[in-house]
Amino acid sequence: PPSSAPRRAAHSTRRDPALNRCASPGGQGTMSISSDEVNYLVYRYLQESGFTHAAYTFGYESYIQKTSIAGTDLPPGALISFIQKGLQYLELEANLNEDGTDVDGNFSMLNSSDLLSKPVEELKNIVKEKRKSGVDEDRERARVKREKLEPETANGENGPTPMDADGSDVGAEAIDDEDVTRLEGHEGEVFICAWSPATSQLASGSGDATARVWSVPAGPSGRKCRASLKDPAVLVHSPVDGAEGGDGDDGDDKERGFESKDRNKNSKDVTTLDWNGEGSMLATGSYDGAARIWDAEGNLVNVLSKHKGPIFSLKWNKKGDYLLSGSVDKTAIVWDAKTGEAKQQFDFHTAPTLDVDWRNNVSFATSSMDHMIYVCKLGESKPIKAFKGHTDEVNAIKWDPTGTLLASCSDDYSAKIWSLKQDECVHELKEHTKEIYTIKWSPTGPGTNNPDVPLMLASASYDATIKLWDAEEGRCVHTLRRHTEPVYSVAFSPDGKYLASGSFDNRLLIWDVQKGELVKTYKGDGGIFEVCWNKDGTKVAAAYSNNMVTVLDFKKP
């Protein structure tokens, strides 16, 4: 949906008292549903459907975090189920006999467009006409025919094609629950996880307003490992006092198109996190608009408060002296990591900033809902390059290992590869059939630790597939088709030979990059937001929607 849709929905549900009451037929009583409950159903629907950025924006503007609704009590697909039941209720009411008795055997189905757009009396007239014309018999014959065809057409042309012809995982090792370490403790969905580049520590960020740093024992994962686990360091994201964006800055907030974050200061979902290169510092970005720096033991070192909206992306530069953040307030900020000072704020975008990525220690790229990509440099007041070509939101950007090529992916179903040497993209990658959520470069090619292996780009999409591209030729080498729901995360192993993927089908899959074959599978109990490898390539972690983090072992086949 367009990015303005969730904002309009949030405002309308706050204004319209009619949404707080649903009348039962014949005025036999009422049942109530509050605007907060409607908002929460929409928020969860956006999350489950993969509209992550729209969900954040909608949640921020509709005060989701201030409600007392227990998200854990809400089953997946609640909004769709609620709507379907409402349609069935309308259909039943429209088919009632004149005397109000139950429907007889001559039951007439109504299509969803009629149910959504027409009042009950008009629906009753439609039913009468269909009964007179004897359309029910034709409808029944069509239903039987459709049921016979459904097994053949499931996951067909109009939906994901998640499996190859054999529909199986032949040749792949299924990892048992007994061999997986479950890290429990978060009280909200876990959006992100990242291994320390120097130690066996694993950081995770959640909707419960905490990040956690887990010390994962060496050796096999599983039941024995769980028994020896120590309690994690819990990084509590407390409200930020005295931060910019308070009452005195309301005018500036409105100018940027967002209300003061201070009114939503209790919204502290940890949306992003990143370790510095030495593994000595962890930076977290939060829904409250503040970035925080912690030491490896979980002690708060600094709070960086200048953004006026949720932070979606946060990255250390390679040297570790600067931190880069991108926010819904449409800006990116470079921070002095030691002092916490904002060195420079970049406000070139006209819509929320969705991703940021360093090219080197002083220059970086930003992407936005405004379809644009800017390459910026510390100390420069204007972008050093503007890449225009996407026709929808640019969800993610990544520089290749040498900082030569920039990859981007968008809701326009395409990924692109750019070079500072030219204005037009070098390659346009257009084989996905739905929005592309993320991209990752392989740690291979000239200038890397794996110089003899070709540079590859992986793209993960809502079409439930992952594609591997030859970066030099812009050619799709493999399409990986085992997921059945949107793929939110992919990660290459440190040697670039394997790729881990996580989807909302609850499955973590590991692929052989060269062969394009599935080698390991694990099915958890929730949708997966993030997957990541440890520095040795021997363990893979995943962040789940059911408040869990899992760790499993990987040994090369």
N, C-alpha and C positions, 0 to 999 in steps of 0.2 A: 504494500500500500504506500501511497505518497507519504513523505515524512510529516506533512501537516496533519494527516488523518488522526493520529493518536492525540495530538494537541486539541483538535476540535472535539474529539470524543470526550476527552477529560473535562473540558470546559462545559460541554453540554450536559453531562451527567451531574455536574455540580449545580447547574442552573435549573434543570427541569424536574419539578417535584413529581411529575407524572411517572417518572421512572421509579419512584419509591413505592408504587402500588400497582399490583396486578389484580384485576377483578375476576372473580370466578363466574361461571355462566349463571345467568338468571339472578345474579345478585345474592347468591346463597351464602355470602361471606367473603372475606378477603384474605389474601396472604400477602405479605410484604417482603420486598427485597430492597435493600438500601442502595444508594448510589455507590457507596464504598464497596459493597458486594459486587455490583455490576462492574465497577472499575477493576476489582481484583480478578474477576473472571476474564475480562479483556486482557489484562496484564499477563495472566498465565497463558492465555491463548497465543499472544504474541511471542512469548518466550518459547513455548512448545513448538510453534510453527517456524522458528528460526529467525523471527524478526527481532533480533537481540537489541539493536540500537533503538528501534521504535519502542520496544518494551521499556528500555531505560528512560527514554524521553517521556513516555506515557506515565510510567510510575512516578517519575520526578514531579510532573505537573499535576498529578491527581492525588498526591499525598499518600501513596500506597504504604509507605513505611510508617505512617502515623495511625494506620488502622490496627484493630486488634484481631484481625482475621488470622487464624492459624493455617498457614499455607500447607502444612503437612497433612491436614485433614482433607484437603481438596484432591480428588483423584485426577489423573491425567485426562485431558480431553473434556473437562467439566463444562466449558462453554458450549462446545459442539453438542454434548449430550443434553444440556439444558435447552438449547434451541431445538434439537430434534424432538425432545419430549413436548415442547411447546407446539411445534407443528403437528405432532400426532394428536395433541389435545384439541387443537383447532379443527383438525380433520374429523375427529370423533364427534365434536359438537355440530359440525356442518352436516354430518350424516345421521343425526338423531331423527327419529320419526316425528311426525307432526305432534303427536301426543306426548312427546318427551321420553318415550320408552327407548330401550336400546335399539341399535341398528339391527336390521334383519340381514339375511344372507346376501342380499343384493348390495353389498358394500362397495362404494365407489372411491377410488383413490383420487386425490387432488395433487396437482404438481406443486412444487415448492414455491414457484413464483406467484401462483394464485394465493396460497396460504399466507405469504408474506405481504401481499399488496392489497388484498380485498377484505372487506368486512364480512362477518359471519353470515349475515342475511344474503349477501351476494354469493357466498360460497354455497349456501343451501340451494339457491336457484341453479347454480352450475351442476350440483349433484342431481337435482331433479331432471335436468335436461339430459344428462349422461345416462340416467336410468331409463328414460324414455327411449333413447336412441339405441339402447342395448349395447352400449360401448363396453360394459363390464366384461362381456364374454371375450371381446377382442383383447381387452387389457389383460385378462387372465391368460389367454394364449401367449401374449407377448411376454408375460412374466415367466411362464414356464420355459419358453424358448430362451429368455435372457439368463435364467438360472442354469440352463444347460451350457450356455456359452461362457459364463463367468469364470469357471476354472481355467478356460483356455485363454481368456483375455486379461486375467489379473496381471497387474504391473505391465500393462501394454504400452501402446504408443503415447497415451496421454499422461502417463505417470512414470515414476522411476523404473528403470530396468536394472534392478539391483543384482541379479544373478545371471550367470552364463547359462547356456542351454541345459546343462545337466542339473542346475539348481542346487548344487551341493558344494561342500567344502572338501572335496576329495584331495587327499595328499597333505592337508593342513592338520597340525596337531592342536587338539582342543585342550586348553588349560583348565584343570579342575579347580574348584573353589578351595580345596585343601592346599593348593600350591600358591595361593594368592594371599598377600598380607593386606588386611583391611585396616585402614587408619580411621578410627571413629572418634568423634568428639564435636565436630561442627554441628551447629543447630540450624543451618540453612544450606541452601544449594551451594556447592563448591564450584566457583566459576573458573578458577585458574590454579595451576600448580607449576612449579619450576624447581629443578634440582640445582643445588649449588655447583658452580663450575670447579670447585676445589675440594669439596668434602662429600660425605654421604648424607648431608642434610637436604630435606625436601620441604619447600615452602608451599602453602596452599592458602587461597583467599576465598572468602565465603560471604553469602548474604546475611550471615549472623553478626556482621560488623567486627569480625576478627580475621587475622591471618594466623597461621600456625606454622611453626618450624619443627619438623619431625626429624629425629635422628634415626635413620633407618639402619639396622644392624647389617653387617656384612654377612655373606653366606646365603643359603637358600631362603626364599620367601615362603610364607605359608603359616600353618598352625604354630610350629615351634618358634618362628620369628615373632608372631604376635605375642607369645607368652613372655618374650624378653624385651618387648618394647618399653621404652621409657615415656613418661608423659611429655607431650610437646610443649614448647614455649608458646604461650598464647599472647598474641599481639592485639590488645584491645584498642579499637579505634574510638576513643572518647570524643565528645563534642569539642570543637575548636573554638576557644574564646578569643575575642579580640581580632579575629581574622577579617581580612577585607571582605566586602560583600555584606556587611552589617547594615544597620538602618541608614547610616550616613551615605551609603553608596547606592541607594535605590534608583536614583536617576540614571546612573551609569548602567545598572542592571537592565533597566527598561530599554535603554538605548541599544544594548546588545541583544535584546529580545528574550531575556530570561529574568525571572524573578530572583530576588536575593536568595542565595543558598542558605542564608541564616534561618529562613523560615522552614527549611527542610534539613536542619542540622542533625536531626536524629536519623537521617537516611545515610547509613555508613557502610553499605555494601562495599566489599573490597572487590573492585572491578578489574584490577590489573596489578601485577607485581613483577619485579626484575632484580636479579642479583648483580652486583658489580663483578668485574672480571676476576677479582681475587677471592670472591666469596665471603668477604668480610662485612659487607653491608647489603641490606635488603631494602629496596624501595617499594612502597605500596601506593596505589592510587585508589581513591575512594569516591563513592557516590556523593559525599558531602563536599566535594570540590577541593579537598586538601590532599597533598602528597605527603607521605611520611617516610623518614629514613630510620632504619633500625640496625643495630649491630647483629652479629650472627647468633648472639645469645637471646635475642628478642627484646633488648632494651631500646626504648625510644631515644633517638639521637636528635632528630629535628623534625619540625612540622613546617611544611611549605604551603603557605596560604595566600594565594592571589587569584586563583581561578574563581569564577562565579557560576560554575556548573559542574556536573559530574566529570571525572577524569576517565577517559576511555583507554588511553595508551600512555605508557611510561617506560622510558629506556635510559640506561646508563650509556655514556660513550665508552669507547674501549679503554681510554686512559683512566676513567673513573673519577674525573674531577668535575664533570658536568652531568646533570640529569635533565632529560627532556620529557615534557608532558604535553598531552593534547586533550582538549576539553570540549564539552558541549557548548561552552561559551564562545566557540568559534576560534579560539586562539591556541597557540602553542607557546610554552615558556621554557627557556633554558635557565636552569638553576645552578648556582655554585653549591656543589654538594657539601663543601666544608662549612660554609657560613650560613647556608640556607637562603642566601640572597637571590632574588630574581635578576639574573644578568640582563635578559632581554625578553620582551613579550612580542610575539609575531601575530598580527591580526589581519592577515590577508584574506582569509576565507569569509564567505558570507553565510555559512551554515555550520553546524557542529563539526568539529574536527574528530575524525574517526580513528586515525592511526598516525603514528610518527615513527621514523626510523633514521638512525644516524648513518651518514655516508662515511664520515671520518670523525675526528675528534672535535671539529668545529662546524661542519656542515651537515645538513639533514634534509629529509623530505617529510611533507605532511599531506594527508588526504582528507577529504571531507564529503559531507552530504551534498555539497554544491557542485559535485562532479569533477572538481579540479584537484590537481596535484601541484604543489609548490616545492621547489628546492631552495632552501634558505641557508644563510651563513651568518654565524655570530658576528655582530658588528655591522652588518649590512642592513639598511632600512627597507630595502626592496628585495623581492625574490631574485635569485640569480638564474632561475629557470621556472617557467610555468608550462606544465603539460596539460593540454586540453584534448580530449578525444572520447572519454567515457560519456555516456548519455544518462547515467544514473549514479547513485551513491557509490563512492569508491571505498570499499570496506576495509581493504588492507593494502599496505605497500611494504616492499622488502628490497633492500640493496643486496646484490650478490656478494659473495665473500670478499671480493676485491674492491667493491664500491664502484664498479664500472657500469653495471646495468641495474636498472630499477624495474622491479616487477610490480604490477598493480592488478587488483581484481575488483569487480563491481557487480551491482545488482542488474547491470545491463547484459548479463550472461557471459561477459567476456573477461579475459585477462589480457594484459598488454605488457610488453617489455620495452623500456625506454632507454635512451642514451643521452647524455648531456651534449653530445656532438650534433644532435639534430632535434628539430621540433616535433616531427611526427614520430609515432612509435616505430620501433625496429621490427617488432612482430605483434600481430594481433591474433590472439588464441581464442577461437570462437566455436568450440565443439560442445560446450556444456549446454544443456537445455533449460537450466534454471539459474538463479542467482549464485554467484561464487562467493563463499564466505571468507575463505582464507587461502593463502599461498605460502610456500616455503621453498627456499633454494637448498639444493644439496650442498654439503660441505666438501665439494669436489672441484676438480679443474685446476688450471694454472694458478699458483699463488696460495694453494691450500695444502693441508697435510696429506691430501689424496690427489696429487697432480695428474696422475695417469688415468683417472676416472673422469669421464665427460661431465660437464656441468648440466644439472637437470633442474627443472622447476616442477613442483607438485601443486596442483590446484584442487580444492575440495569444495563441493557444491551442494546446494539444496536438492539437486537431482539424484542424490544418493551415490554419486560416483566420485572417484578421484582420477585425475588425469596426470600422467607424467609426460613432460615436454622436453624435447631436445632444445636447449637454450640457443644454440648456435643457428640451428635451422628453423626454429619455431614450429617444429613438427611434433604431433602427439605420438609418443612411442608406445604407451600402454594406457588403456582405460581399465580401471580396477572397479569391479562391479559386484561386490558381495554385500555391501550395506543396503538396507531397505528404508532408511530414513535420512534426513539431511546430515551431512558430514561437517562437523564443526572444527575439527582439529586434525592436523597431520604433522608428523615430525620425523626427520631423517635421523638414522643412527649416526654416531660420530664418524664412522668410516664411510657413510653414504651408501652402504650396500642394502640397507633395509629401511622400510618406511612403516611407521605406526600410524594408525588412523582411529579416530573415535567418533561415534555417531549417536544420534538419539534413538537408534534401534537397540541401545544398551550394549553394543558389541565393540570391543577393542580388537582390531585386526593388525597383524604384522605381515608385511609383504616383502618379497624378494624384488628389489628394484630392477635389476638387469632382466630377469625373466618375466616380471609382471605377474608373479604367482603368489598366492596366499600360502603362508607357512605356519602361522599360529593364530588361534582365535581364543577369545575369552568373552563370555557373556555375563555382565553384571546385573544389578537390580535397578539401574537408573540410566537416564540419558547422559552421555559423556560430553562435557564442555571442552576438555583439554587433555592432551596426551603429551608426555615428554620423556626423553631418555636421560639416564645418568651419564656422567662424564666418561665412563668406561664402556658404555653400550651394553651393559649386562643386566640392567633393570629398566622397566618402563612403568611410569606412574600415570594415573588417570584421575581426573576430577569429575565427580558425578552430581547429577541433579537430586539424588537421594541423600545428600549431606555426607557422602562418603568419599574417601580417597583410597585407591587401591595401588598396590605395587606387585608386579609379577616379574619373574626372572626371564632372561632371554639368553639362550645358548644357540650359537649358530648351528643350523641343521647339518 
